Amino acid sequence: MHLAGRKEYFGAAERGVWWIDQTGRAEEEWAEGVVAAVRPSTGVVPAASRNVGEIRAGDLTLHVVGGELRAIGVATGDGRATSGPPTGWLAEVSVVALLRPVELGEMPPALKPGPPYPFTNQGFLQPGTCYPFPPSVAADLANRFADRFPPEHPLLP
């Protein structure tokens, strides 16, 4: 299933950047080379879960664990719905750890975009799995904390 939101976030041809909260399951998913979101058994499915299915090969990913940006990645395949078990969404991603994590509290307000992005208008992280992230803000983030990113990573020229 393709959601209309992807074009709204990144345009027709632009490479996407996704903010992925992997608190509680990061190492397991990184070892498997995936990002996953499980469909809740009842209720409405949050867009931040469905967005995993919107990741496209070549998109960049920012991986957050426990309030820290800990890794970056590049999608190696398109996200897709899975029939399980468990039912949900899956994207294949090659992940590389940062040299040193960036605590969210270290990020200035200009690097914390509000809805529909991962932060509230007050700068707090919203709950959810996968949010679009403005590519220009991702580049600013990488420039600001360049000493923490691996030498050859996709966010800096």
N, C-alpha and C positions, 0 to 999 in steps of 0.2 A: 504494500500500500504506500503510495507517495502522498505526502502531506503538502498542501499549498504553502505552508509557512516557510519552507526552505528558500524559495525565491524571494520572499519578503525579507528574509534575514541577509542573504548573500548575493542576490541578483542571479541572473540566468547562468552566467559562466564563471563567476568568482569562486575560488576555493573557499570552503567553509572552515570556520574555527569553532570548536565545541568545548565547553567547560564541562568536565565529567567529574561528578562526585562519586568516588569509589570507596568511601569510608566503610570499613568492615569486610571488604572482599578484594582489595587492590592486588595483593601479591598473587593470589590464585588466578585472577583474571589476566594479570600481566604475563604470568608464566604460560597461560593458554593463548595469549595474543588476542584477547577479546575484551569488549565492553558489553555488558549485558544489563537488561532491565526486565524485570518479571512483571507480567500482567497481574494486577490484583484480582482475586477470585470474585470480589463483589465491588460494586460502585463504579464510578467514573475513572477512566484511565487518564492520569495526568499527562499533559503534553510533554513534560520533562522526562517521562519514560518513553513515550512514543518517538521522541526525537532521536533515540538511538537508531531507529530504522531510517532516519533521514541522513545519517552520515554516509558520505560517498568516498570512494577510493581517492586518495590524495588529500582529503581533508585533514586539517591539523587538530590535535586534541590536547587539552590542558587537563592534567589529572590531579584532583584534590583528594587528600586523605586526611581526616581529622583536623580540618582547619588549616592545612598547609598545601600549597602547590608543590607537589613532589616529583612530577614527571611530565614529559611531553611525548606526543606520539604522532604518527602518520597512519591514517587508515589505509590498509592494504586491500580492502574489499568494501563493497557497498553494504550498508546496514540493511537488515531484513527482519521480517517477522519470523518467529519460530513457533512451531507447534508443540515444542517441549519434549520431555519435561524439563523445566517448567515452561509454560507458554509465555512468550514475551518478545523481546527484540534483541538482536545481536549484531555487532559490528566487529570485524577483524581489524586490529590495530597493533602496530609495532611501537612499543613503548620504551623510552629511555629515561632513566632517573636523572633528576637535576643533580648537580654537584653538591648543592646544599638547598634544602627546601626554602620556600618563601612563605612565611607566615602571613595569613590574610590580614592581620593587624598591621603589618609593615606596608601594605599597599595603600597609597594615597587615594582619596576619593575619586580622582580622575580615572583610576584603573579599576573602579568598581561600578560598572554600568548597571543601572536599574532595569526594571521589567521592560521588555520580555527577556532580558538577560539575567545572569545568575544572582544579582544582588537586589535588595529592596531599595527604594528611594532614599532610605536612611543609611545605606551602606552595609546592611547585614546580609549574609548569605541566605538565599532562599532554599528551602528543602527541595530535593529533587535530584534526579540522576544526570540529565544531559540538557544543557542550555546552549543556545547559540551564543557566540561571543564575537563582538565586533573585531574584524581583522586588524583595523588600525590600532585599537586598544591593545590587542595581543602583541603587536609589534612594539608599542610603547612599553608594555610590561617587560618584554624580552630585553629591550634597550636599558630600561631602568635597573634590571637585575641581571645584566649580561654576565657578570662574574659567577653566577650560579647555574647558568645554562651550559650544557655540553658544548665544546668548541664548534662542532658542526651540527647545528640544529636548524630546523626549517623556518624559524621566526625571524632570524636576522639575515640581512643580505650577505 
